[in-house]
């Protein structure tokens, strides 16, 4: 219904566009000007750590027809309010550390805010009708601007492929930073970089990790140094607060670990994943700093959390990851799960040492004043705190249901055998 309304062009006078300067959003500005005559297009770019991709965006947006461009510095909000809660939850979707998934809610939240402040008639995004991002954007918009019309060109225009998008760009003099040969679909932010399309669409093809320019956040494990790199990460209540003894804010910790991880070939994932819209898709993800943080955080939890809490948290991490992946960040269940996670993290405080070597993250020590690990109890040597004879009674009680079942089975088997005689 929203899209049908959005296609009533006479009602649309001002549009706020989620603008990255990539292929999709670059051609959407002139397309909107053509298809919604007289409309004003306000471009909004969220800086969530994508770096040099923002350079020259204002000139490009204005030249292609936008009336203005907002560039919002959302990096710390992205890290503190989205990445860190997900890290504390230990949430991973099929191995994917959700780099695109939790970036969309923070962007869409501010799109909705600006659209309301500007008195816009509609919000436009460049997500395809095959992807997950359309859901993530639109569910967040519904949470903050429930009556806002939404324009999704990929669902209504005649362009059918990225090649046709390039044709359109060339015909409308829209400058692009890509060519047809390097036309991977990419998404980059402080946390990760994703690659999709071209040769990656065939799972039989090995990704070109060693090809210059393919990996951007690091190197292939084959090209990493032949020596190990040690790193120590300190956490307070589940939040990373220092690297190698230097305290810094979380976004700077990610930057530092991205560098260390990238240099050592860490955090490269080749994944065929199950999209929300029903199909399987294949992508390559680079998450060097994130991979290190996830490994360090889980390592610390192994000594700080009791068994039943740790196991229940692992179960709920799957649900948390699905909510994030499916665009349901701003929902009561996600908020409730975050409250549970925060409670579990109260004593996840300590320091972890890891060894990075050619794509591998190797545990090298963990310390915590809240550690539940007792060397005195766990030792294989002589001790005076654990009576090994106690285990016999425990096993008898723990195994009682199994013993009774076996006795009943044997009794009935004997009874049936007697009947057959």
C-alpha positions in Angstrom: 0.0 0.0 0.0 2.8 2.4 0.9 4.5 1.8 -2.5 1.2 2.3 -4.4 0.8 5.6 -2.6 4.4 6.5 -3.4 3.7 6.0 -7.0 1.0 8.7 -7.0 3.5 11.2 -8.3 1.3 14.3 -7.7 1.5 13.7 -3.9 5.3 13.5 -3.8 7.0 16.9 -3.6 9.9 16.2 -1.3 11.9 13.0 -0.9 14.6 12.1 1.5 17.0 9.6 0.0 19.4 7.2 1.8 22.5 8.1 -0.1 25.9 6.3 -0.1 27.2 7.4 -3.5 27.4 3.8 -4.7 26.0 2.6 -7.9 22.3 2.3 -6.8 21.9 5.6 -5.0 24.0 7.5 -7.6 21.5 6.8 -10.3 18.4 7.1 -8.1 18.7 10.9 -7.8 18.3 11.5 -11.5 15.7 8.7 -11.7 13.6 10.4 -9.0 13.9 13.8 -10.8 12.7 12.1 -14.0 9.9 10.1 -12.5 8.6 12.6 -9.8 8.7 15.9 -11.8 9.4 18.9 -9.7 10.2 17.0 -6.6 13.0 18.0 -4.3 15.5 15.3 -3.4 17.4 15.6 -0.1 20.2 13.1 0.2 21.3 11.7 3.5 24.7 10.0 4.0 25.4 8.3 7.2 29.1 8.2 8.2 29.5 4.9 10.0 33.2 4.5 9.4 33.3 3.8 5.7 36.2 6.2 5.4 37.2 7.5 2.0 33.9 6.5 0.4 32.4 9.8 1.7 35.0 12.0 -0.1 33.4 14.1 -2.9 29.9 13.0 -2.1 28.4 16.5 -1.7 29.6 17.7 -5.1 28.4 14.5 -6.7 24.9 14.6 -5.0 24.3 18.2 -5.9 25.5 17.8 -9.5 23.2 14.8 -10.1 20.1 16.7 -8.8 19.9 16.7 -5.0 19.0 20.0 -3.3 21.3 19.3 -0.4 23.3 16.5 1.3 23.3 15.7 5.0 26.5 13.9 6.1 25.8 12.5 9.6 28.6 11.3 11.8 27.0 8.3 13.4 30.1 6.1 14.0 30.1 6.2 17.8 26.3 5.8 18.0 26.6 2.8 15.6 29.4 1.3 17.7 28.0 2.0 21.2 24.3 1.4 20.6 24.3 -1.4 18.0 27.7 -3.2 17.7 28.5 -3.4 21.4 25.1 -4.8 22.4 25.3 -7.4 19.7 28.9 -8.3 20.6 27.9 -8.7 24.3 25.1 -11.0 23.2 27.6 -13.1 21.2 25.1 -12.9 18.3 26.2 -14.4 15.0 24.0 -15.3 12.0 25.3 -18.5 10.5 28.8 -17.3 11.2 28.2 -13.8 9.8 28.9 -11.0 12.3 26.0 -8.9 11.1 28.0 -6.0 9.7 25.3 -4.8 7.3 22.4 -5.9 9.4 22.9 -3.7 12.4 24.1 -0.8 10.3 20.7 -0.3 8.7 18.7 0.5 11.8 21.0 3.4 12.8 20.8 4.8 9.3 17.1 4.4 8.9 16.4 5.9 12.3 18.1 9.2 11.3 16.5 9.1 7.8 13.1 9.1 9.5 14.1 11.9 11.8 15.3 14.1 8.9 12.3 13.3 6.8 10.0 14.4 9.6 12.1 17.5 10.3 12.1 18.4 6.6 8.4 17.8 6.1 9.2 15.2 3.4 6.5 13.2 1.7 8.5 10.1 1.2 11.7 8.3 2.0 13.6 6.5 -0.7 16.2 3.7 -0.5 18.3 1.8 -3.0 17.7 -1.7 -1.7 16.8 -4.5 -4.2 13.7 -6.5 -4.0 15.8 -9.6 -3.5 17.7 -8.5 -0.5 17.4 -8.2 3.3 18.2 -4.5 3.5 14.8 -3.4 2.2 13.2 -5.0 5.2 15.8 -3.6 7.7 15.3 0.0 6.4 11.5 -0.2 6.2 10.9 -1.8 9.6 12.9 0.9 11.2 11.1 3.6 9.3 7.8 2.1 10.5 9.1 2.4 14.1 10.0 6.1 13.8 7.7 7.4 11.0 4.9 5.0 10.7 2.9 7.0 8.2 5.8 7.9 5.9 5.5 6.8 2.3 8.4 4.7 1.0 9.9 4.6 -2.5 12.0 1.6 -3.5 13.0 2.1 -7.1 14.3 -1.5 -7.5 10.8 -2.7 -7.0 9.2 -0.5 -9.6 11.7 0.7 -12.3 12.6 -1.0 -15.5 16.3 -1.5 -14.7 16.9 -5.2 -14.3 20.7 -5.6 -13.6 23.8 -3.8 -12.4 25.0 -3.6 -16.0 21.8 -1.7 -16.9 22.4 0.6 -13.9 25.9 1.4 -15.4 24.2 2.0 -18.7 21.8 4.5 -17.1 24.6 6.2 -15.2 26.7 6.6 -18.4 23.6 8.0 -20.2 23.0 10.5 -17.5 26.6 11.5 -16.9 26.7 10.1 -13.4 30.3 9.5 -12.3 31.1 6.1 -10.9 34.1 4.7 -9.1 33.6 1.2 -10.5 33.8 -0.6 -13.8 31.9 -3.5 -15.2 34.8 -5.8 -14.4 35.1 -4.8 -10.7 31.4 -4.3 -10.2 31.0 -6.3 -7.0 28.2 -5.2 -4.8 29.9 -4.0 -1.6 28.9 -2.6 1.7 31.5 -1.0 4.0 31.5 0.4 7.5 33.8 0.5 10.5 32.9 -3.1 11.4 33.1 -4.9 8.0 33.2 -5.0 4.2 31.0 -7.3 2.2 31.5 -8.5 -1.3 28.7 -10.0 -3.5 28.1 -10.7 -7.2 30.2 -11.4 -10.3 32.2 -14.7 -9.8 31.1 -15.0 -6.2 27.5 -15.9 -7.5 28.8 -19.4 -8.4 29.8 -21.2 -5.2 32.2 -23.4 -7.2 34.4 -20.4 -7.6 37.1 -19.7 -5.1 37.2 -16.1 -4.0 40.2 -14.2 -5.4 41.8 -13.4 -2.0 45.3 -12.9 -3.4 44.2 -10.7 -6.3 45.3 -7.1 -5.7 42.3 -4.9 -4.7 39.9 -7.7 -3.8 40.4 -7.6 -0.1 40.3 -4.0 1.3 40.5 -4.4 5.1 43.4 -6.8 5.2 45.4 -9.5 3.3 44.9 -13.2 2.5 46.3 -15.5 5.3 48.8 -16.7 2.6 50.1 -13.1 2.4 50.2 -12.5 6.1 53.6 -12.3 8.0 55.3 -15.6 9.0 55.3 -14.5 12.7 52.7 -14.3 15.3 51.2 -11.1 16.7 50.1 -10.9 20.4 47.2 -8.7 21.5 45.7 -8.1 24.9 42.1 -6.8 25.2 40.5 -5.6 28.4 36.8 -5.7 29.1 34.5 -4.1 31.7 31.0 -5.6 32.1 31.4 -7.1 28.6 32.5 -3.9 26.9 36.0 -3.6 25.4 37.8 -0.7 27.1 41.5 -1.2 26.3 44.0 -2.8 23.9 47.5 -3.6 25.0 47.1 -1.5 28.1 45.9 1.6 26.3 42.4 2.7 27.2 40.3 4.1 24.4 36.7 4.4 23.2 35.1 1.4 21.5 35.2 2.8 18.0 39.0 3.3 18.3 39.4 -0.2 19.7 37.7 -1.5 16.5 40.0 0.6 14.3 43.1 -0.7 16.1 42.0 -4.3 15.9 41.0 -3.9 12.3 44.6 -2.9 11.5 46.1 -5.8 13.5 43.6 -8.3 12.3 43.8 -7.2 8.7 47.6 -7.4 8.7 47.4 -11.0 9.9 44.6 -12.2 7.5 42.0 -12.4 10.3 38.2 -12.3 9.9 37.6 -13.5 6.3 34.4 -15.4 5.8 33.1 -17.1 2.7 29.4 -17.8 3.4 26.3 -19.2 1.6 23.6 -17.7 3.9 19.9 -18.0 4.1 18.3 -14.7 3.3 15.2 -13.5 5.0 13.4 -13.3 1.7 13.8 -17.1 1.2 16.7 -17.6 -1.1 20.3 -18.5 -0.4 23.1 -16.0 -1.3 26.8 -16.2 -1.3 29.1 -13.4 -0.1 32.6 -12.8 1.3 32.9 -10.8 4.4 35.9 -9.0 5.9 35.5 -8.4 9.7 39.1 -8.4 11.1 38.6 -6.4 14.3 35.1 -7.9 14.9 36.5 -11.5 14.7 39.1 -10.7 17.3 36.6 -9.0 19.7 34.1 -11.9 19.4 36.8 -14.5 20.1 38.2 -12.4 23.1 34.7 -11.8 24.6 33.7 -15.4 24.4 37.0 -16.5 25.9 36.5 -14.2 28.9 32.9 -15.5 29.3 34.1 -19.1 29.6 35.7 -18.2 33.0 33.2 -15.6 34.2 29.8 -17.1 33.5 28.3 -20.1 35.3 27.3 -23.1 33.2 23.5 -22.6 33.0 23.7 -18.9 32.3 26.4 -19.4 29.6 24.4 -22.2 27.9 21.1 -20.2 28.0 22.9 -17.1 26.6 24.2 -19.2 23.7 20.7 -20.4 22.9 19.3 -16.9 23.0 22.2 -15.5 20.9 20.6 -17.3 17.9 17.3 -15.5 18.5 19.2 -12.2 19.0 21.1 -12.7 15.7 17.9 -13.5 13.8 16.2 -10.4 15.1 19.2 -8.3 14.0 19.4 -10.0 10.6 15.7 -9.7 10.0 15.6 -5.9 10.7 13.8 -6.2 14.0 16.2 -4.2 16.1 13.5 -1.8 17.4 11.2 -4.5 18.9 10.3 -5.4 22.4 11.9 -8.8 22.2 15.3 -7.4 21.1 15.1 -4.9 23.9 14.2 -7.6 26.4 17.1 -9.8 25.2 19.5 -6.9 25.6 18.3 -6.5 29.2 19.0 -10.2 29.8 22.4 -9.9 28.2 23.3 -6.8 30.2 22.6 -8.7 33.4 24.8 -11.6 32.3 27.7 -9.2 31.6 27.9 -7.6 35.1 30.9 -9.7 36.0 32.4 -10.2 32.5 35.4 -8.1 33.4 39.0 -9.0 32.8 41.8 -9.3 30.2 42.3 -11.7 27.3 45.5 -12.4 25.4 45.2 -13.7 21.8 47.8 -14.7 19.3 47.1 -13.8 15.7 48.8 -15.9 13.0 48.0 -16.3 9.3 44.2 -16.1 9.7 44.1 -17.9 13.0 43.0 -16.5 16.4 44.8 -18.6 19.1 44.0 -18.3 22.8 47.0 -17.3 24.8 45.7 -16.5 28.3 42.7 -15.0 30.3 42.6 -13.2 33.6 39.6 -12.0 35.7 38.9 -11.2 39.3 35.5 -12.6 38.7 36.7 -15.9 37.3 34.8 -19.0 38.4 37.6 -21.3 37.4 39.4 -22.8 40.4 42.7 -24.4 39.8 42.6 -25.8 43.3 39.4 -27.8 42.5 40.2 -28.6 38.8 43.7 -29.8 39.3 44.8 -33.4 38.4 47.3 -33.2 41.2 46.6 -33.8 44.9 44.1 -31.4 46.5 42.3 -31.1 49.8 39.1 -29.4 48.6 37.4 -32.0 46.4 36.4 -35.4 47.8 36.4 -37.7 44.7 34.3 -40.3 46.6 31.4 -37.8 46.5 31.0 -38.5 42.8 29.7 -42.0 43.3 26.6 -40.8 45.1 26.1 -38.1 42.5 26.3 -40.6 39.6 23.8 -42.9 41.3 21.3 -40.1 41.6 22.0 -38.6 38.3 21.8 -41.9 36.6 18.7 -43.2 38.5 16.2 -42.6 35.6 18.5 -44.5 33.2 18.8 -47.4 35.7 15.0 -47.6 36.3 14.3 -47.5 32.5 16.7 -50.3 32.0 15.2 -52.4 34.8 11.7 -51.9 33.4 12.8 -52.8 29.9 14.5 -56.0 31.1 11.4 -57.0 33.2 9.1 -56.5 30.2 11.4 -58.2 27.8 11.5 -61.3 30.2 7.7 -61.2 30.4 7.3 -61.1 26.6 9.7 -63.9 26.2 7.8 -66.0 28.6 4.6 -65.4 26.7 6.2 -66.7 23.5 7.2 -69.9 25.0 
